[in-house]
Amino acid sequence: MLTVRTRVKVVDGRLEATLPSSVPAGDHEAVIVIDAAEPAPKFDISKFPVDDRPWDDSISLRREDLYGDDGR
């Protein structure tokens, strides 16, 4: 048994591969393992939730207001 690792290309349901010259011509039995998971969907920044309403005067981001008298 001969083990050959090579990259293949699939075009219109056909498999294209380049094999080393050590593989003799003729019919062969082969096992094909597709090692690829479905790609993750691309991140679309336009679907990111945004709250663009103006803040009212009840919100204070001063350090003292956030952390109290300790300043931590």
mmJSON file of the N, C-alpha and C atoms, coordinates in Angstrom:
{"data_MODEL":{"atom_site":{
"group_PDB":["ATOM","ATOM","ATOM","ATOM","ATOM","ATOM","ATOM","ATOM","ATOM","ATOM","ATOM","ATOM","ATOM","ATOM","ATOM","ATOM","ATOM","ATOM","ATOM","ATOM","ATOM","ATOM","ATOM","ATOM","ATOM","ATOM","ATOM","ATOM","ATOM","ATOM","ATOM","ATOM","ATOM","ATOM","ATOM","ATOM","ATOM","ATOM","ATOM","ATOM","ATOM","ATOM","ATOM","ATOM","ATOM","ATOM","ATOM","ATOM","ATOM","ATOM","ATOM","ATOM","ATOM","ATOM","ATOM","ATOM","ATOM","ATOM","ATOM","ATOM","ATOM","ATOM","ATOM","ATOM","ATOM","ATOM","ATOM","ATOM","ATOM","ATOM","ATOM","ATOM","ATOM","ATOM","ATOM","ATOM","ATOM","ATOM","ATOM","ATOM","ATOM","ATOM","ATOM","ATOM","ATOM","ATOM","ATOM","ATOM","ATOM","ATOM","ATOM","ATOM","ATOM","ATOM","ATOM","ATOM","ATOM","ATOM","ATOM","ATOM","ATOM","ATOM","ATOM","ATOM","ATOM","ATOM","ATOM","ATOM","ATOM","ATOM","ATOM","ATOM","ATOM","ATOM","ATOM","ATOM","ATOM","ATOM","ATOM","ATOM","ATOM","ATOM","ATOM","ATOM","ATOM","ATOM","ATOM","ATOM","ATOM","ATOM","ATOM","ATOM","ATOM","ATOM","ATOM","ATOM","ATOM","ATOM","ATOM","ATOM","ATOM","ATOM","ATOM","ATOM","ATOM","ATOM","ATOM","ATOM","ATOM","ATOM","ATOM","ATOM","ATOM","ATOM","ATOM","ATOM","ATOM","ATOM","ATOM","ATOM","ATOM","ATOM","ATOM","ATOM","ATOM","ATOM","ATOM","ATOM","ATOM","ATOM","ATOM","ATOM","ATOM","ATOM","ATOM","ATOM","ATOM","ATOM","ATOM","ATOM","ATOM","ATOM","ATOM","ATOM","ATOM","ATOM","ATOM","ATOM","ATOM","ATOM","ATOM","ATOM","ATOM","ATOM","ATOM","ATOM","ATOM","ATOM","ATOM","ATOM","ATOM","ATOM","ATOM","ATOM","ATOM","ATOM","ATOM","ATOM","ATOM","ATOM","ATOM","ATOM","ATOM","ATOM","ATOM","ATOM"],
"id":[1,2,3,4,5,6,7,8,9,10,11,12,13,14,15,16,17,18,19,20,21,22,23,24,25,26,27,28,29,30,31,32,33,34,35,36,37,38,39,40,41,42,43,44,45,46,47,48,49,50,51,52,53,54,55,56,57,58,59,60,61,62,63,64,65,66,67,68,69,70,71,72,73,74,75,76,77,78,79,80,81,82,83,84,85,86,87,88,89,90,91,92,93,94,95,96,97,98,99,100,101,102,103,104,105,106,107,108,109,110,111,112,113,114,115,116,117,118,119,120,121,122,123,124,125,126,127,128,129,130,131,132,133,134,135,136,137,138,139,140,141,142,143,144,145,146,147,148,149,150,151,152,153,154,155,156,157,158,159,160,161,162,163,164,165,166,167,168,169,170,171,172,173,174,175,176,177,178,179,180,181,182,183,184,185,186,187,188,189,190,191,192,193,194,195,196,197,198,199,200,201,202,203,204,205,206,207,208,209,210,211,212,213,214,215,216],
"type_symbol":["N","C","C","N","C","C","N","C","C","N","C","C","N","C","C","N","C","C","N","C","C","N","C","C","N","C","C","N","C","C","N","C","C","N","C","C","N","C","C","N","C","C","N","C","C","N","C","C","N","C","C","N","C","C","N","C","C","N","C","C","N","C","C","N","C","C","N","C","C","N","C","C","N","C","C","N","C","C","N","C","C","N","C","C","N","C","C","N","C","C","N","C","C","N","C","C","N","C","C","N","C","C","N","C","C","N","C","C","N","C","C","N","C","C","N","C","C","N","C","C","N","C","C","N","C","C","N","C","C","N","C","C","N","C","C","N","C","C","N","C","C","N","C","C","N","C","C","N","C","C","N","C","C","N","C","C","N","C","C","N","C","C","N","C","C","N","C","C","N","C","C","N","C","C","N","C","C","N","C","C","N","C","C","N","C","C","N","C","C","N","C","C","N","C","C","N","C","C","N","C","C","N","C","C","N","C","C","N","C","C","N","C","C","N","C","C"],
"label_atom_id":["N","CA","C","N","CA","C","N","CA","C","N","CA","C","N","CA","C","N","CA","C","N","CA","C","N","CA","C","N","CA","C","N","CA","C","N","CA","C","N","CA","C","N","CA","C","N","CA","C","N","CA","C","N","CA","C","N","CA","C","N","CA","C","N","CA","C","N","CA","C","N","CA","C","N","CA","C","N","CA","C","N","CA","C","N","CA","C","N","CA","C","N","CA","C","N","CA","C","N","CA","C","N","CA","C","N","CA","C","N","CA","C","N","CA","C","N","CA","C","N","CA","C","N","CA","C","N","CA","C","N","CA","C","N","CA","C","N","CA","C","N","CA","C","N","CA","C","N","CA","C","N","CA","C","N","CA","C","N","CA","C","N","CA","C","N","CA","C","N","CA","C","N","CA","C","N","CA","C","N","CA","C","N","CA","C","N","CA","C","N","CA","C","N","CA","C","N","CA","C","N","CA","C","N","CA","C","N","CA","C","N","CA","C","N","CA","C","N","CA","C","N","CA","C","N","CA","C","N","CA","C","N","CA","C","N","CA","C","N","CA","C","N","CA","C","N","CA","C","N","CA","C"],
"label_alt_id":[null,null,null,null,null,null,null,null,null,null,null,null,null,null,null,null,null,null,null,null,null,null,null,null,null,null,null,null,null,null,null,null,null,null,null,null,null,null,null,null,null,null,null,null,null,null,null,null,null,null,null,null,null,null,null,null,null,null,null,null,null,null,null,null,null,null,null,null,null,null,null,null,null,null,null,null,null,null,null,null,null,null,null,null,null,null,null,null,null,null,null,null,null,null,null,null,null,null,null,null,null,null,null,null,null,null,null,null,null,null,null,null,null,null,null,null,null,null,null,null,null,null,null,null,null,null,null,null,null,null,null,null,null,null,null,null,null,null,null,null,null,null,null,null,null,null,null,null,null,null,null,null,null,null,null,null,null,null,null,null,null,null,null,null,null,null,null,null,null,null,null,null,null,null,null,null,null,null,null,null,null,null,null,null,null,null,null,null,null,null,null,null,null,null,null,null,null,null,null,null,null,null,null,null,null,null,null,null,null,null,null,null,null,null,null,null],
"label_comp_id":["MET","MET","MET","LEU","LEU","LEU","THR","THR","THR","VAL","VAL","VAL","ARG","ARG","ARG","THR","THR","THR","ARG","ARG","ARG","VAL","VAL","VAL","LYS","LYS","LYS","VAL","VAL","VAL","VAL","VAL","VAL","ASP","ASP","ASP","GLY","GLY","GLY","ARG","ARG","ARG","LEU","LEU","LEU","GLU","GLU","GLU","ALA","ALA","ALA","THR","THR","THR","LEU","LEU","LEU","PRO","PRO","PRO","SER","SER","SER","SER","SER","SER","VAL","VAL","VAL","PRO","PRO","PRO","ALA","ALA","ALA","GLY","GLY","GLY","ASP","ASP","ASP","HIS","HIS","HIS","GLU","GLU","GLU","ALA","ALA","ALA","VAL","VAL","VAL","ILE","ILE","ILE","VAL","VAL","VAL","ILE","ILE","ILE","ASP","ASP","ASP","ALA","ALA","ALA","ALA","ALA","ALA","GLU","GLU","GLU","PRO","PRO","PRO","ALA","ALA","ALA","PRO","PRO","PRO","LYS","LYS","LYS","PHE","PHE","PHE","ASP","ASP","ASP","ILE","ILE","ILE","SER","SER","SER","LYS","LYS","LYS","PHE","PHE","PHE","PRO","PRO","PRO","VAL","VAL","VAL","ASP","ASP","ASP","ASP","ASP","ASP","ARG","ARG","ARG","PRO","PRO","PRO","TRP","TRP","TRP","ASP","ASP","ASP","ASP","ASP","ASP","SER","SER","SER","ILE","ILE","ILE","SER","SER","SER","LEU","LEU","LEU","ARG","ARG","ARG","ARG","ARG","ARG","GLU","GLU","GLU","ASP","ASP","ASP","LEU","LEU","LEU","TYR","TYR","TYR","GLY","GLY","GLY","ASP","ASP","ASP","ASP","ASP","ASP","GLY","GLY","GLY","ARG","ARG","ARG"],
"label_asym_id":["A","A","A","A","A","A","A","A","A","A","A","A","A","A","A","A","A","A","A","A","A","A","A","A","A","A","A","A","A","A","A","A","A","A","A","A","A","A","A","A","A","A","A","A","A","A","A","A","A","A","A","A","A","A","A","A","A","A","A","A","A","A","A","A","A","A","A","A","A","A","A","A","A","A","A","A","A","A","A","A","A","A","A","A","A","A","A","A","A","A","A","A","A","A","A","A","A","A","A","A","A","A","A","A","A","A","A","A","A","A","A","A","A","A","A","A","A","A","A","A","A","A","A","A","A","A","A","A","A","A","A","A","A","A","A","A","A","A","A","A","A","A","A","A","A","A","A","A","A","A","A","A","A","A","A","A","A","A","A","A","A","A","A","A","A","A","A","A","A","A","A","A","A","A","A","A","A","A","A","A","A","A","A","A","A","A","A","A","A","A","A","A","A","A","A","A","A","A","A","A","A","A","A","A","A","A","A","A","A","A","A","A","A","A","A","A"],
"label_entity_id":["1","1","1","1","1","1","1","1","1","1","1","1","1","1","1","1","1","1","1","1","1","1","1","1","1","1","1","1","1","1","1","1","1","1","1","1","1","1","1","1","1","1","1","1","1","1","1","1","1","1","1","1","1","1","1","1","1","1","1","1","1","1","1","1","1","1","1","1","1","1","1","1","1","1","1","1","1","1","1","1","1","1","1","1","1","1","1","1","1","1","1","1","1","1","1","1","1","1","1","1","1","1","1","1","1","1","1","1","1","1","1","1","1","1","1","1","1","1","1","1","1","1","1","1","1","1","1","1","1","1","1","1","1","1","1","1","1","1","1","1","1","1","1","1","1","1","1","1","1","1","1","1","1","1","1","1","1","1","1","1","1","1","1","1","1","1","1","1","1","1","1","1","1","1","1","1","1","1","1","1","1","1","1","1","1","1","1","1","1","1","1","1","1","1","1","1","1","1","1","1","1","1","1","1","1","1","1","1","1","1","1","1","1","1","1","1"],
"label_seq_id":[1,1,1,2,2,2,3,3,3,4,4,4,5,5,5,6,6,6,7,7,7,8,8,8,9,9,9,10,10,10,11,11,11,12,12,12,13,13,13,14,14,14,15,15,15,16,16,16,17,17,17,18,18,18,19,19,19,20,20,20,21,21,21,22,22,22,23,23,23,24,24,24,25,25,25,26,26,26,27,27,27,28,28,28,29,29,29,30,30,30,31,31,31,32,32,32,33,33,33,34,34,34,35,35,35,36,36,36,37,37,37,38,38,38,39,39,39,40,40,40,41,41,41,42,42,42,43,43,43,44,44,44,45,45,45,46,46,46,47,47,47,48,48,48,49,49,49,50,50,50,51,51,51,52,52,52,53,53,53,54,54,54,55,55,55,56,56,56,57,57,57,58,58,58,59,59,59,60,60,60,61,61,61,62,62,62,63,63,63,64,64,64,65,65,65,66,66,66,67,67,67,68,68,68,69,69,69,70,70,70,71,71,71,72,72,72],
"pdbx_PDB_ins_code":[null,null,null,null,null,null,null,null,null,null,null,null,null,null,null,null,null,null,null,null,null,null,null,null,null,null,null,null,null,null,null,null,null,null,null,null,null,null,null,null,null,null,null,null,null,null,null,null,null,null,null,null,null,null,null,null,null,null,null,null,null,null,null,null,null,null,null,null,null,null,null,null,null,null,null,null,null,null,null,null,null,null,null,null,null,null,null,null,null,null,null,null,null,null,null,null,null,null,null,null,null,null,null,null,null,null,null,null,null,null,null,null,null,null,null,null,null,null,null,null,null,null,null,null,null,null,null,null,null,null,null,null,null,null,null,null,null,null,null,null,null,null,null,null,null,null,null,null,null,null,null,null,null,null,null,null,null,null,null,null,null,null,null,null,null,null,null,null,null,null,null,null,null,null,null,null,null,null,null,null,null,null,null,null,null,null,null,null,null,null,null,null,null,null,null,null,null,null,null,null,null,null,null,null,null,null,null,null,null,null,null,null,null,null,null,null],
"Cartn_x":[0.858,0.0,0.903,0.523,1.261,0.408,0.99,0.29,0.818,-0.095,0.275,-0.515,0.19,-0.469,-0.247,-1.323,-1.231,-2.421,-2.309,-3.424,-4.236,-5.536,-6.417,-7.267,-7.827,-8.711,-10.008,-11.137,-12.436,-13.022,-13.34,-13.911,-15.144,-16.297,-17.562,-17.769,-17.475,-17.686,-16.609,-15.58,-14.473,-13.263,-12.499,-11.314,-10.084,-9.28,-8.029,-6.886,-5.944,-4.813,-3.559,-2.428,-1.138,-0.484,-0.173,0.419,1.883,2.661,4.071,4.204,5.32,5.536,5.65,5.816,5.918,4.575,3.475,2.161,1.983,1.834,1.721,0.373,0.353,-0.886,-1.839,-3.113,-4.098,-5.153,-6.05,-7.115,-6.584,-6.984,-6.562,-7.761,-7.711,-8.714,-8.121,-8.889,-8.389,-9.412,-8.918,-9.767,-9.525,-10.601,-10.492,-11.08,-10.297,-10.749,-10.763,-11.915,-12.036,-11.906,-10.805,-10.52,-10.804,-12.06,-12.428,-13.801,-13.87,-15.151,-15.789,-17.069,-17.726,-17.109,-16.808,-16.213,-17.196,-16.657,-17.497,-18.06,-19.272,-19.822,-19.002,-18.842,-18.07,-18.824,-18.081,-18.659,-19.091,-20.344,-20.879,-21.071,-20.214,-20.245,-21.551,-22.198,-23.438,-24.576,-24.433,-25.463,-25.164,-24.064,-23.709,-24.687,-25.235,-26.21,-25.552,-26.227,-25.717,-26.818,-26.451,-27.386,-26.846,-27.384,-26.869,-27.762,-28.625,-29.444,-28.57,-28.812,-28.007,-28.313,-27.291,-27.47,-28.142,-28.937,-29.537,-28.582,-28.958,-28.072,-28.006,-28.777,-28.741,-27.531,-26.795,-25.641,-24.374,-23.596,-22.331,-21.215,-20.187,-19.053,-17.819,-18.042,-16.923,-16.413,-15.097,-14.484,-15.094,-15.3,-15.862,-17.274,-18.033,-19.399,-19.419,-18.463,-18.404,-17.912,-16.859,-16.189,-16.424,-17.128,-17.378,-16.208,-16.151,-15.129,-13.748,-13.645,-12.349,-11.569,-12.252,-11.567,-11.093,-11.652,-11.22,-12.321],
"Cartn_y":[-1.175,0.0,1.237,2.226,3.471,4.592,5.414,6.565,7.826,8.596,9.832,10.967,11.976,13.191,14.273,14.837,15.889,16.823,17.976,18.919,18.672,18.807,18.589,19.819,19.905,21.007,20.405,20.903,20.429,21.494,21.079,21.988,21.319,21.928,21.406,19.932,19.577,18.203,17.226,17.699,16.848,17.131,16.101,16.197,16.287,17.334,17.489,17.371,16.476,16.262,15.997,16.333,16.008,14.973,13.828,12.727,12.558,12.018,11.783,10.716,10.721,9.774,8.335,8.135,6.777,6.044,6.765,6.124,5.594,4.269,3.703,4.036,4.082,4.342,3.171,3.436,2.376,2.733,1.777,1.986,1.743,2.601,2.489,2.727,2.172,2.46,3.524,4.572,5.687,6.059,6.602,7.125,8.626,9.407,10.865,11.364,12.136,12.741,14.245,14.839,16.295,16.852,17.531,18.064,19.56,19.899,21.314,21.456,22.294,22.607,23.755,23.933,25.068,26.351,27.28,28.533,29.312,29.97,30.792,31.966,32.363,33.504,34.755,35.561,36.791,37.763,38.475,39.451,40.679,41.073,42.241,43.344,44.348,45.426,46.214,46.199,46.965,46.342,45.075,44.426,44.519,45.179,45.34,46.323,45.978,46.883,48.201,49.273,50.602,51.389,52.031,52.921,54.338,55.03,56.356,57.484,57.149,58.205,59.048,60.337,61.17,60.835,60.937,60.695,61.904,61.632,62.755,63.196,64.24,64.796,63.951,62.861,62.037,61.106,60.999,60.106,60.927,60.534,61.204,60.169,60.479,59.566,60.087,60.972,61.447,60.299,60.25,59.176,59.087,60.214,60.219,59.647,59.913,59.399,57.903,57.448,56.021,55.176,55.66,54.849,55.322,56.392,56.886,57.703,57.891,58.74,58.102,56.793,56.127,56.38,56.697,56.935,55.671,54.512,53.234,52.644],
"Cartn_z":[0.0,0.0,0.0,-0.762,-0.878,-0.302,0.551,1.115,0.441,-0.142,-0.828,-0.213,0.234,0.721,-0.315,-0.797,-1.802,-1.651,-2.224,-2.22,-3.485,-3.373,-4.515,-4.732,-5.915,-6.259,-6.781,-6.308,-6.77,-7.685,-8.916,-9.91,-10.494,-10.289,-10.821,-10.465,-9.241,-8.787,-9.236,-9.916,-10.339,-9.468,-9.227,-8.384,-9.264,-9.051,-9.784,-8.793,-9.09,-8.181,-8.994,-8.427,-9.02,-8.127,-8.717,-7.96,-8.339,-7.431,-7.758,-8.846,-9.541,-10.643,-10.152,-8.845,-8.311,-8.315,-8.544,-8.615,-10.035,-10.184,-11.533,-12.17,-13.478,-14.211,-14.028,-14.111,-13.981,-12.951,-12.715,-11.739,-10.336,-9.413,-8.025,-7.126,-5.937,-4.924,-4.014,-3.741,-2.935,-1.883,-0.784,0.282,0.333,0.277,0.305,1.613,2.344,3.6,3.402,3.529,3.423,4.826,5.073,6.403,6.417,6.317,6.33,6.967,7.959,8.583,7.801,8.012,7.364,7.882,7.006,7.472,8.341,9.332,10.209,9.404,9.696,8.962,9.25,8.231,8.393,9.286,10.114,11.024,10.232,10.411,9.725,10.758,10.722,11.713,11.625,10.471,10.348,11.165,11.571,12.383,13.881,14.245,15.646,16.296,17.474,18.096,18.534,18.252,18.577,19.266,20.372,21.06,20.859,19.9,19.579,20.074,21.053,21.645,22.569,22.641,23.546,25.01,25.854,27.289,27.921,28.935,29.653,30.77,31.49,32.516,33.78,33.864,35.076,35.095,33.999,33.933,34.12,35.124,35.366,35.29,34.532,34.402,35.14,36.083,36.901,37.752,37.948,38.736,40.129,40.767,42.115,42.139,41.08,41.019,40.718,39.963,39.629,40.801,41.524,42.521,43.965,44.136,45.49,46.018,47.32,47.929,47.902,47.776,47.775,46.479,45.411,44.145,43.485,43.873,43.279,42.474],
"occupancy":[1.0,1.0,1.0,1.0,1.0,1.0,1.0,1.0,1.0,1.0,1.0,1.0,1.0,1.0,1.0,1.0,1.0,1.0,1.0,1.0,1.0,1.0,1.0,1.0,1.0,1.0,1.0,1.0,1.0,1.0,1.0,1.0,1.0,1.0,1.0,1.0,1.0,1.0,1.0,1.0,1.0,1.0,1.0,1.0,1.0,1.0,1.0,1.0,1.0,1.0,1.0,1.0,1.0,1.0,1.0,1.0,1.0,1.0,1.0,1.0,1.0,1.0,1.0,1.0,1.0,1.0,1.0,1.0,1.0,1.0,1.0,1.0,1.0,1.0,1.0,1.0,1.0,1.0,1.0,1.0,1.0,1.0,1.0,1.0,1.0,1.0,1.0,1.0,1.0,1.0,1.0,1.0,1.0,1.0,1.0,1.0,1.0,1.0,1.0,1.0,1.0,1.0,1.0,1.0,1.0,1.0,1.0,1.0,1.0,1.0,1.0,1.0,1.0,1.0,1.0,1.0,1.0,1.0,1.0,1.0,1.0,1.0,1.0,1.0,1.0,1.0,1.0,1.0,1.0,1.0,1.0,1.0,1.0,1.0,1.0,1.0,1.0,1.0,1.0,1.0,1.0,1.0,1.0,1.0,1.0,1.0,1.0,1.0,1.0,1.0,1.0,1.0,1.0,1.0,1.0,1.0,1.0,1.0,1.0,1.0,1.0,1.0,1.0,1.0,1.0,1.0,1.0,1.0,1.0,1.0,1.0,1.0,1.0,1.0,1.0,1.0,1.0,1.0,1.0,1.0,1.0,1.0,1.0,1.0,1.0,1.0,1.0,1.0,1.0,1.0,1.0,1.0,1.0,1.0,1.0,1.0,1.0,1.0,1.0,1.0,1.0,1.0,1.0,1.0,1.0,1.0,1.0,1.0,1.0,1.0,1.0,1.0,1.0,1.0,1.0,1.0],
"B_iso_or_equiv":[0.0,0.0,0.0,0.0,0.0,0.0,0.0,0.0,0.0,0.0,0.0,0.0,0.0,0.0,0.0,0.0,0.0,0.0,0.0,0.0,0.0,0.0,0.0,0.0,0.0,0.0,0.0,0.0,0.0,0.0,0.0,0.0,0.0,0.0,0.0,0.0,0.0,0.0,0.0,0.0,0.0,0.0,0.0,0.0,0.0,0.0,0.0,0.0,0.0,0.0,0.0,0.0,0.0,0.0,0.0,0.0,0.0,0.0,0.0,0.0,0.0,0.0,0.0,0.0,0.0,0.0,0.0,0.0,0.0,0.0,0.0,0.0,0.0,0.0,0.0,0.0,0.0,0.0,0.0,0.0,0.0,0.0,0.0,0.0,0.0,0.0,0.0,0.0,0.0,0.0,0.0,0.0,0.0,0.0,0.0,0.0,0.0,0.0,0.0,0.0,0.0,0.0,0.0,0.0,0.0,0.0,0.0,0.0,0.0,0.0,0.0,0.0,0.0,0.0,0.0,0.0,0.0,0.0,0.0,0.0,0.0,0.0,0.0,0.0,0.0,0.0,0.0,0.0,0.0,0.0,0.0,0.0,0.0,0.0,0.0,0.0,0.0,0.0,0.0,0.0,0.0,0.0,0.0,0.0,0.0,0.0,0.0,0.0,0.0,0.0,0.0,0.0,0.0,0.0,0.0,0.0,0.0,0.0,0.0,0.0,0.0,0.0,0.0,0.0,0.0,0.0,0.0,0.0,0.0,0.0,0.0,0.0,0.0,0.0,0.0,0.0,0.0,0.0,0.0,0.0,0.0,0.0,0.0,0.0,0.0,0.0,0.0,0.0,0.0,0.0,0.0,0.0,0.0,0.0,0.0,0.0,0.0,0.0,0.0,0.0,0.0,0.0,0.0,0.0,0.0,0.0,0.0,0.0,0.0,0.0,0.0,0.0,0.0,0.0,0.0,0.0],
"pdbx_formal_charge":[null,null,null,null,null,null,null,null,null,null,null,null,null,null,null,null,null,null,null,null,null,null,null,null,null,null,null,null,null,null,null,null,null,null,null,null,null,null,null,null,null,null,null,null,null,null,null,null,null,null,null,null,null,null,null,null,null,null,null,null,null,null,null,null,null,null,null,null,null,null,null,null,null,null,null,null,null,null,null,null,null,null,null,null,null,null,null,null,null,null,null,null,null,null,null,null,null,null,null,null,null,null,null,null,null,null,null,null,null,null,null,null,null,null,null,null,null,null,null,null,null,null,null,null,null,null,null,null,null,null,null,null,null,null,null,null,null,null,null,null,null,null,null,null,null,null,null,null,null,null,null,null,null,null,null,null,null,null,null,null,null,null,null,null,null,null,null,null,null,null,null,null,null,null,null,null,null,null,null,null,null,null,null,null,null,null,null,null,null,null,null,null,null,null,null,null,null,null,null,null,null,null,null,null,null,null,null,null,null,null,null,null,null,null,null,null],
"auth_seq_id":[1,1,1,2,2,2,3,3,3,4,4,4,5,5,5,6,6,6,7,7,7,8,8,8,9,9,9,10,10,10,11,11,11,12,12,12,13,13,13,14,14,14,15,15,15,16,16,16,17,17,17,18,18,18,19,19,19,20,20,20,21,21,21,22,22,22,23,23,23,24,24,24,25,25,25,26,26,26,27,27,27,28,28,28,29,29,29,30,30,30,31,31,31,32,32,32,33,33,33,34,34,34,35,35,35,36,36,36,37,37,37,38,38,38,39,39,39,40,40,40,41,41,41,42,42,42,43,43,43,44,44,44,45,45,45,46,46,46,47,47,47,48,48,48,49,49,49,50,50,50,51,51,51,52,52,52,53,53,53,54,54,54,55,55,55,56,56,56,57,57,57,58,58,58,59,59,59,60,60,60,61,61,61,62,62,62,63,63,63,64,64,64,65,65,65,66,66,66,67,67,67,68,68,68,69,69,69,70,70,70,71,71,71,72,72,72],
"auth_comp_id":["MET","MET","MET","LEU","LEU","LEU","THR","THR","THR","VAL","VAL","VAL","ARG","ARG","ARG","THR","THR","THR","ARG","ARG","ARG","VAL","VAL","VAL","LYS","LYS","LYS","VAL","VAL","VAL","VAL","VAL","VAL","ASP","ASP","ASP","GLY","GLY","GLY","ARG","ARG","ARG","LEU","LEU","LEU","GLU","GLU","GLU","ALA","ALA","ALA","THR","THR","THR","LEU","LEU","LEU","PRO","PRO","PRO","SER","SER","SER","SER","SER","SER","VAL","VAL","VAL","PRO","PRO","PRO","ALA","ALA","ALA","GLY","GLY","GLY","ASP","ASP","ASP","HIS","HIS","HIS","GLU","GLU","GLU","ALA","ALA","ALA","VAL","VAL","VAL","ILE","ILE","ILE","VAL","VAL","VAL","ILE","ILE","ILE","ASP","ASP","ASP","ALA","ALA","ALA","ALA","ALA","ALA","GLU","GLU","GLU","PRO","PRO","PRO","ALA","ALA","ALA","PRO","PRO","PRO","LYS","LYS","LYS","PHE","PHE","PHE","ASP","ASP","ASP","ILE","ILE","ILE","SER","SER","SER","LYS","LYS","LYS","PHE","PHE","PHE","PRO","PRO","PRO","VAL","VAL","VAL","ASP","ASP","ASP","ASP","ASP","ASP","ARG","ARG","ARG","PRO","PRO","PRO","TRP","TRP","TRP","ASP","ASP","ASP","ASP","ASP","ASP","SER","SER","SER","ILE","ILE","ILE","SER","SER","SER","LEU","LEU","LEU","ARG","ARG","ARG","ARG","ARG","ARG","GLU","GLU","GLU","ASP","ASP","ASP","LEU","LEU","LEU","TYR","TYR","TYR","GLY","GLY","GLY","ASP","ASP","ASP","ASP","ASP","ASP","GLY","GLY","GLY","ARG","ARG","ARG"],
"auth_asym_id":["A","A","A","A","A","A","A","A","A","A","A","A","A","A","A","A","A","A","A","A","A","A","A","A","A","A","A","A","A","A","A","A","A","A","A","A","A","A","A","A","A","A","A","A","A","A","A","A","A","A","A","A","A","A","A","A","A","A","A","A","A","A","A","A","A","A","A","A","A","A","A","A","A","A","A","A","A","A","A","A","A","A","A","A","A","A","A","A","A","A","A","A","A","A","A","A","A","A","A","A","A","A","A","A","A","A","A","A","A","A","A","A","A","A","A","A","A","A","A","A","A","A","A","A","A","A","A","A","A","A","A","A","A","A","A","A","A","A","A","A","A","A","A","A","A","A","A","A","A","A","A","A","A","A","A","A","A","A","A","A","A","A","A","A","A","A","A","A","A","A","A","A","A","A","A","A","A","A","A","A","A","A","A","A","A","A","A","A","A","A","A","A","A","A","A","A","A","A","A","A","A","A","A","A","A","A","A","A","A","A","A","A","A","A","A","A"],
"auth_atom_id":["N","CA","C","N","CA","C","N","CA","C","N","CA","C","N","CA","C","N","CA","C","N","CA","C","N","CA","C","N","CA","C","N","CA","C","N","CA","C","N","CA","C","N","CA","C","N","CA","C","N","CA","C","N","CA","C","N","CA","C","N","CA","C","N","CA","C","N","CA","C","N","CA","C","N","CA","C","N","CA","C","N","CA","C","N","CA","C","N","CA","C","N","CA","C","N","CA","C","N","CA","C","N","CA","C","N","CA","C","N","CA","C","N","CA","C","N","CA","C","N","CA","C","N","CA","C","N","CA","C","N","CA","C","N","CA","C","N","CA","C","N","CA","C","N","CA","C","N","CA","C","N","CA","C","N","CA","C","N","CA","C","N","CA","C","N","CA","C","N","CA","C","N","CA","C","N","CA","C","N","CA","C","N","CA","C","N","CA","C","N","CA","C","N","CA","C","N","CA","C","N","CA","C","N","CA","C","N","CA","C","N","CA","C","N","CA","C","N","CA","C","N","CA","C","N","CA","C","N","CA","C","N","CA","C","N","CA","C","N","CA","C","N","CA","C","N","CA","C","N","CA","C"],
"pdbx_PDB_model_num":[1,1,1,1,1,1,1,1,1,1,1,1,1,1,1,1,1,1,1,1,1,1,1,1,1,1,1,1,1,1,1,1,1,1,1,1,1,1,1,1,1,1,1,1,1,1,1,1,1,1,1,1,1,1,1,1,1,1,1,1,1,1,1,1,1,1,1,1,1,1,1,1,1,1,1,1,1,1,1,1,1,1,1,1,1,1,1,1,1,1,1,1,1,1,1,1,1,1,1,1,1,1,1,1,1,1,1,1,1,1,1,1,1,1,1,1,1,1,1,1,1,1,1,1,1,1,1,1,1,1,1,1,1,1,1,1,1,1,1,1,1,1,1,1,1,1,1,1,1,1,1,1,1,1,1,1,1,1,1,1,1,1,1,1,1,1,1,1,1,1,1,1,1,1,1,1,1,1,1,1,1,1,1,1,1,1,1,1,1,1,1,1,1,1,1,1,1,1,1,1,1,1,1,1,1,1,1,1,1,1,1,1,1,1,1,1]
}}}
